[in-house]
Amino acid sequence: MIPLLPPLHPGELLYSFLARIHWLNYTGSPKQTLEDMFGNRNVRAGVALQTELGALAARLPIRRGLTAEQLAMETTLFPYLTAFQTSEVRTWAMERLTGGGAEAVHARLGIIAGVVQQPAALRYCPACRTEMRTQYGELYWRREHQLPGVLVCPGHGIPLAETNVRPKEFNQHEFIAADEANCPPDPRPPAWSTNQEAVKLLGDIARASAALLTHPGPPWPIEDWGEYYRSALTARGLSKGKTRTDQSALLEAYLSHFGVILDLLPAAGSDLWLSGMARKHRKTVAPLRHVLLRLLLNALPTAEPVAPFGIGPWPCRNPLANHFGQAVMTDCRTREESGKTIGVFRCACGYAFSRAMPPGSRVCILDLGPLFQSRLQDLLASGSGLRATARALAVDPNTVLHHVNRLGLPSRWKLRHRRERTPPPDPKVIRDQWTTAHRDNPSLSRQQLRTKFPAKYMWLYRHDRDWLEGQPPATIHLKSIGSRHDWPAIDVVIAANLRLGVDRLRERTPPTPITRTALERILGQPHWLGTRLHKLPLCAATLNELTEPLEIFQCRRIAWAAKELRARNLPVVVWRLRRLAGLPITCTSIVEATLTAAELVG
């Protein structure tokens, strides 16, 4: 048990809490403090994550109610660092931090090898410093001030001050507390503090990053993030077709939005990571980059909704949760059913519901979550009445009875018996009824018989269609009266339009391939020519003349890419040309020769 334990302040970093414990129980040796707090003198002091949390929680007073999981979620950067990880990785990392063996956690979360690194020095906000002195009479390190990419205070919007406390350069077993010496009251503001546009952007990044500490959202499979961002970019007009992202337009939009802070925030630079965000994710992506792309998406106007229900988060409808009505739901899956778009929303608290478009449609509750079951059991144990229980759970009494019956809970209420289902009809009986109907009405056609006996017809059509198709009366097929199209005239008009379409395609930048499919889109008749070319010989000849092979199109892309690089004042080299032109690793000899020639010309 730790002899003297100070209070844990709001938003305080666990590193700071342990540093204040060391100062309060000063023994002269950091190793002795580790022995008191962890029972192990070899534990390392961690700013972002702290190991051996289970041993630490066991030495804290029970009345504090601080479990190892609470310490990880509420006093370290664990929620931020795992916000975009799978449930398996979150569970694995939590087990390692609380139970020991956490050597691989930093590697698996991408902290060690990632380009986006943790801040080297601890930071503080001058305004927060004043409030700490007034309210608590001492200073401490706040969690949100130590997040990667956070240069301003999320609460006050002013630049953070960097201290000379660099944990990696100090004793790795020592926790250093915030004090008057390392947190002076009037630090020198950075040069960019007068740039209002930069401060606003950095404030947006700080607030979005800090929000992940309290609402990281439910875990998603890693491969779903690429599809999510691709659909979001498509809705903002940054796509080519339905499955490809317009990387040039995305980079231009990103530089236009964040260009003013790229020199201040090196981790936000480079377009290499940006191009991969809308592709299939195969490895961990730093949370900061998710934050940057999400802010960009929020800043861009949508040509159409990313999904019929917009971009989340959405408010939770669970009346038993402490976040009821707050926008914390990030999991929304859509499906098409009977011509309607259905959205299924799931919250981290276990509550799930669905609703259809348009907005205002009836909400269907799919899962009331574990809070409902736990609360229901408590109310039953307390002897609450049926209607009082229903009011406390914000449901109707029938719903209460249904779940009591479903869960097999002991109750003094009269449970309703389950309604017996009507047995399905006998197919032989329905067949005989249809045959009798036809025999009694021999003059009726199939359509007339269907109109007269709709229930029998629809049952057979849905459940016994093969038998129905073979029964009289036979379907009447109207004979074709011949073609009414003047195909020679149509051939001349469309051939002329194809030539005009080629001119329009050649004017596009970046260049697009001149193919039959592209020309059909230009004419506003996709997939129309393919089944009619045998009637349009002039169009077939025109297509053979005007459409281009793949390598000719790739050479046109190379010429455009070289011109674009020169316009951006970038060196014209083969790898840049290949990347900007969207060429594969290996091409034909003609394309490779064109690449080499373009590099020589510069």
N, C-alpha and C positions, 0 to 999 in steps of 0.2 A: 504494500500500500504506500502511495506517495504521501509524505508527511503533510505538506502544505500545497493545496490545489487552488489556483485562482479561478475566477469565473471565465467561461468561454464567451467572448464578445460576438455580437452579430457580424456575420461575414468574415470571421477570423480564419486565417489559414492555420492548419494543424501545426505546421512548422513554427508559427508565431506562438501558438498556445504552449508548445513544448519548450520554446525558448524562454517564455515567461516562467514556466515551472522551474527551469534550470536556474533562472535568476533568483526566484523566490526561495528555492531550497539550495542555495549556492554551497557547494562542497569544495570548490577549488579545482575540480576535475570533471570534464565532460563525461568521462567514462563512468564515474560514479552516478551521474545523472541517468545515463543509459541503463545502468544496473537497476536504479530505482524505478524507471519508467517501463522498461522492457524485460528486465531480468537477464539482459544480454549486453555485454560491453562492446560487441562488434557490430551493432546495428548502425547503419548509416543515416545521417540526417537528410531527408528528402523534402524538397520544396513542392514539387508537383505531386508526387506520390510518396507515401510513407509505408514501409514494410512493417511486418510484425504487429499489425493492428490488433489481432486477437490477444496477444500478450499484453499490449497496452490497455485495452478495454478491461481486462481482468484485474488490473491494478487500480482502476478508477473506482470511486465510491459508487455503490449500486444506486444510491438516491439520485445521482446525476443522470441515470438512464441512457448513458452513451455506450451503444454496442459497437462492435468492430465495423459492421456495415454502415451504421450511422456516421461514424468518423470518416469512412471513405467517401460517402455520398455528400456529407454536409461540411466537411472541413478540408478536403483535398480537391485536386483538379480532376478526380476520377470521372465525374459525370461529363465534363467537357471532353476529355481525352477518349471516352468510349461512346460519345453521342452518336457516331455514325458506324459503330461496330455492330456485329451480329450478336444475337442473344448468347450464342455459345462463347464468344470471346469475352463478353461482359461477365458471364458467370465464371469463366476460367480465371480472368484477371482478379475478380473479387475474392475468389478462393485463395489465390496466391498471396494477395495483400493481407488477408486476414489470418491465414493459417500458416504462412511461411513459404519458403521456396519461391520468392518473387524475383529471382535474378533475371528471368526471361520476359517479365512483363513489359519493361521499357522497350525491349527489342520488338516484341509482337505488336505493340501499339504504335510502332514507328517513331518513337521518341529518339532513339539512338541514331538510326541511319537516315531519318527524314531530313529533308531540306529545311523545313520549318522547325526551328529549334526553340527550346524554352529560353526566356530572357536570362542573360548571364548575370545581371544584377537585380536585386530586389528593388521594387519601386513603391512610391506612395503618392497620395494626392494631398497637396497643401490644404485644401478645404476640408478634406476628411480628417487631416491631422488636427485642425482646430476643433472640429466636432468631438474627436476622441478625447482631447484634453478637457473639454468642457463637461462631457457626459461621464467619462470613465476615469479621468485623471491620469491616464497613461496612454502610450502609443502601442499599436500592434500592426502586423502585416495583414492586409485584406486579400482574399482569394482572387477577386476579379482584377486586381491590379497586376497580378503575376501571369496573366494569360498571354500566349504568343499573339503578336499583332495588336495588342491593346496598348496604345500610347496616350490615351486620354482617359479620365475617370468616367465610367458609365453613368454615375449619378450626377456629377457636377459639370461634365463636359469640358474640363480644363486639362491641360497637359500634365501628365504624371512626371514626377521628379525621380531621376535615377540615383540610387545611393551607391556608396562604395562597398556595400555588402555583396560580395560575390561568393556564394556558397561553395562553388567548385574550387575556388582558390584558397578557402579556409580549411581548417581541420574538418575532414569529412564526417566526423562524429560529433560535431559541435553545432548547437542551435543558437543562432544569434538574434537577439531581440531588437525590436525597433526602439530607439531612444533619441534623446535630444542631439546626440553627437552625429548619428548617421541619418537623421531626418530633420534637418534644419528648418525653421519656420518660413524662411523666405528664399527658396531655391531660385537660381537663375532660370527664367523660362527659355525654352528652345527657340531658335530663330524662326521656325515655322509657326509659332503660336499666333502670329499676327495674320496669317493666311486663313481667313474665315472659311473658305471652301474646303481647305485641307482639314481644318479642325472639325467641320461638320461631318465629312466623310469618315474621319477617324472615330468620331463619336458614334456614328452608325455601326461601325465595326465593333467598337467596345460594347455597345448595348446588346448587339446580336450575339456576341461571344459570351457575355455574362449571363444571358438568358439560358444558355445551354447548361450552366451550373445548376439551375433549379428545375428546368424543364428540358431534359435532353431528348425526350420523345421516345416512343417504343422502338425496339430494334427492328431493322429491315435486313433481309438478305442482301449481301454485298452487290449482287448482280442487278438488283432492282434500282439502284441509284442511277446507273447509266440510262435506263429507260425513263426514269422520272425526269432527269434533266433534258433528255432528248425531246420528250413531249412538251416540256415547258418552253424550250427554245423554239420548237416548231410553232407553238401558239404565238410567239412573238416575231414570226417572220424570219427567223434565223435558220432556215433549213432549205435543203434541196430535195424535193420530193417528200415522201412520208418517213423515210428511215435515215436520211443523211443530214448531218448538221453542216450549215454553211460556215466553215471554220474562219474564213476571211472576214465575214460579216460579224461573227462572234468576237474575234480579236479586235476589230475596229470599235465595236460597241464597248468592249471592256476597257480599252485604252482611253476612249472618250470619257468614260465614267470615272475611272480610277487613276487616270494619267497624272493628276496633280499630286498623288501621294506615293507613286511608285519609287521615287528616290528616298522617301522617308521610311518605306516599308519594303525592304528588299524581298521578303518572302512572298509579296504580292506580285512581283515581276515575273518575267519569262512567260511565253505563250505555250510552252511545252505541256505543262500540267493542264492548262485550260482546254486544249484540244482533246485531251483524254477524258474529261469529265462527262461528256455526252456519249462516250463509248462504254463498252462492257467493263465494269470495274473488276480487276483481278488482284488488286493489292490495296493496302490501306492508304487512304487519302487524308492528309492533315485536316483537322476540323476547321482551321482558318480558311482553307480554300473552299470548303463547303459554304462557309459564312460569306465569303466574297462573291461566289457565284449566286447565292440566294439573294444577296443585296442587289446584284446586277439585275436579276430577274424581276425583283420588286420594282426597280426603277424603270424598266422597259415597258412600254404600253403593249397590251395584248390585242392582237388582231382578232382572236377568238379565245375563249377560256381554255386553259390547259386541260381542264376537265370540266364536265358540266357543273360541278359544284365549286369551281374556283380553286385557288391555291390555299392550302391550310396554313397554319393550324385552324381547326374548327372548335367551337365551344362544346364542352362536355355536358351531356344532358343527365348525368347521374346525380339525382338529388341528395344522395347519401355521401357523396365525395366532398371534400373540403375545397375542391377546385370547381364546383358546380358553376356552370355559366362562363367559365374562363376558357379562352382559346388555347387548349393544350392538346387537342387530338390531332395527330399528324398522319394517322393511318386511314386512308380512304381508297377503297377499291371499287371500280365501276364495272358493270356488266350490262348487256342488252338483253331485255326480256319482254316478249310480246310487244315489240315496238317501243318500249320505254327504256330510258336509261336509269338504272338502279345504282345508287351509291351505298356502300356498306362502310360504316364508320366504326372504328375500334379505338378505345382509349386504353392507356396503360393501367387504369384501375380495373379493367376487365369488362367495362360496360360497352355494349355494342348495339347499334341500331342501323336501320336502313331507311332510305326514303327515295322517292322517284322524282324526276324532273316533271313539271316545272317546280320552282320553289313554292313552298306552302303546302305541298302534298302531305298526306298522312304519314306519320312516322311509325315504323314497325320496330318494336324492341326485339332484338335477337338474343341478347344475353344481359341479365341484370347485374352480373359480376359477383365476385366473392363478398363484397361489402353487404349486398342484399341478403345473402344466405346467413352471414354472421349476425347481422342485425335481427333477422327473423328469428333465429334461434334464441337470441337474448330476450326478445319480446315474449316468446312462448314461455321461456323460463320464468319471466317476471309475472306471468298470469294476465297479460294485457288482453283486452277484448278484441274481437275480430275487427270491428270498424276502427277502433283506436290503433290497432296494429297496421291496418291499411293506410290510415292517415300518416302514421309515423314513417311508413315506407314509401309514401307518395304513389300508391297503386290502389286499385279497387279491390274490394273484398274477395271477388272471384279469383283474382290473381293470387292473393294470399292463399286461398284454399287450394288452388292448383299446385302451387309450389310446396305446400305442406304435404299434399298427397304425393307429389313427385319425389320428394326427398324422404318420405316415410317418417316424418317427424311426429313425435307424440303430441296430441292436441285434444282439448276438450270440445272442440267445435265439431259440428256435424259435417262430415266431408261428403261431397257429392259423388255419386257413382259415375264412372266413365260412360259416356254415351256409346252404345253399341253401333258399330259401323254396318251400313247396309251391304249385304253380300253382293258381289258383282253379278250382273245378269248372265244367264246361260247363253253362249253363242249360238247353240243349236236352236233355241227358242227364237232368237232374233232373226236367224236365217229363215226359219219357217214363216215368221210373220212377214218378212219382205217378199218371199215367194208367193204367199197367199195374197198379198196386196197387189202384186203384178198380175196374178191369175184373175183376181176380181176386177181389175181395171186394164184390160189388154190394149185398149186404145191410147193409153197415156204414154208419152215419151219418158225417157229417164229423168229429164229435168222436171217434167210435170209430176211424176211419181215422187220425186225428191221433195217437191214443194208440198205435196199432200201429206207425206209421212216423213217430216224432217228429222224426228228423233231417231227413228230406225235407221235412216240413211246415214246420219252422222256417226252413230255408234259403229256401224259396219265400216264406214270410211276410215275411222280412226283405229279400229281394232281388228278388222277382218277385210282389209282392202283387196287383197288378192282374190278372195272368193267373190267379193262384190263386183269386181271388174269382169269376171267371167259370167255374170248372170244377165238375163234379159231384163229390160229392153236394152238393145245396143245403143251406144253413143252415136249420135248423128254428126258426121263430119261434113262441113260445107265444102263444096268444091271450089277450087281457086278459079277465078275468072281471067287469069293471065296477068302478065306484067303491065303496069301502067306507067313505068319509068322510061324516059328517053335516054337510055344509057350512053349513046354516042355523044349527045349534047352534054350530059353530065361529065363525061370523060374529058372533054375539051376544057370545061370550066374549072374542074378540080386540078387538072394538070397545070393550068395557068396559076392557080392559087398556090400550088406546091412551090413553084419558082419564087413567088412573092414570100412564101414562108421561109425559104432558104435565106433570102436577104435579111429577114428579121432575125433569124437564128444567128447569122454571122455578126450582127450588131451587138449581141449580148456580151457582157463581161461579168465574170470570167467566161471564156468560150464554153459553149455546150456542144455536144456531138450532134451532127446532122444525120439523123436516123429517121426511119419511117415512123416510129413511135413519136418522136419529137415533132415531126411535121403534122401528124394527126392531131396532136395537142394544139398546135398553132391554128389549125383549121377549126378547132372546137369539136372535132369528131373522133375522139379516141377509140381505137380498135375498130374503126369503120372500114378502112381500106383492105385490111387483111383478108376478109371473107368475100370481097367483091372485085379483086384485081383481075380475075378471069373475065370480067365484063368491061374492064377499063384498061385496054391495052396501052393507050397513050400515057396514062398515069403510071403503069408498070415501067414503061420505058423511061419516063421522067425520073422515077425513083432510082432506077439503076444508074442513071447519069449523075444525079445530084447527091445521093447519100455517100458518105465518106468512110473509108476503112478506119479501124481503131488507131493505127499508127499515124495516119494523117491528122486525126483529131489531136493525138498526143503531141505532135509537132506544133500544132497551133497553140496548144496550152503552154508549151515551152516558150514560144515567142512572146505570149502574153505575160508569162511569169518573169521573163527577163526584163520586159518593159516595166513591170510593176516594181521589181526590186530596184531598178535604177531610179524610179520615182520616189522610193522610200530611202534613197541614199544608202542602200545595203549592198554588200559585195555580191556580184553575180557569180556564184559558184555552183557546182553540180548538185550538191546536197540541198541547197536552198531551192534551186530550180525544181528538183525532183519533188520536194516536199510541197512547195506552193502550187505546182502543177498537178499534184495528186497522182503521181506516177508510182507504179509498183517498184519493188527492189530491182527486178530484172525486166528489161524491155527488149524489143527487137533491135537489130543492128542499126536500122535507120534512125530510130528514136535515140539510141545511145550516141550516135554520131551527131545528131542535132544538139543534144545536151552538151557535148564537148565543144562544138562550134560556138554555141551561145556563151559558154564560159570564156573562150578565147576572145570573143568580141568584147565581152565585159558589159 
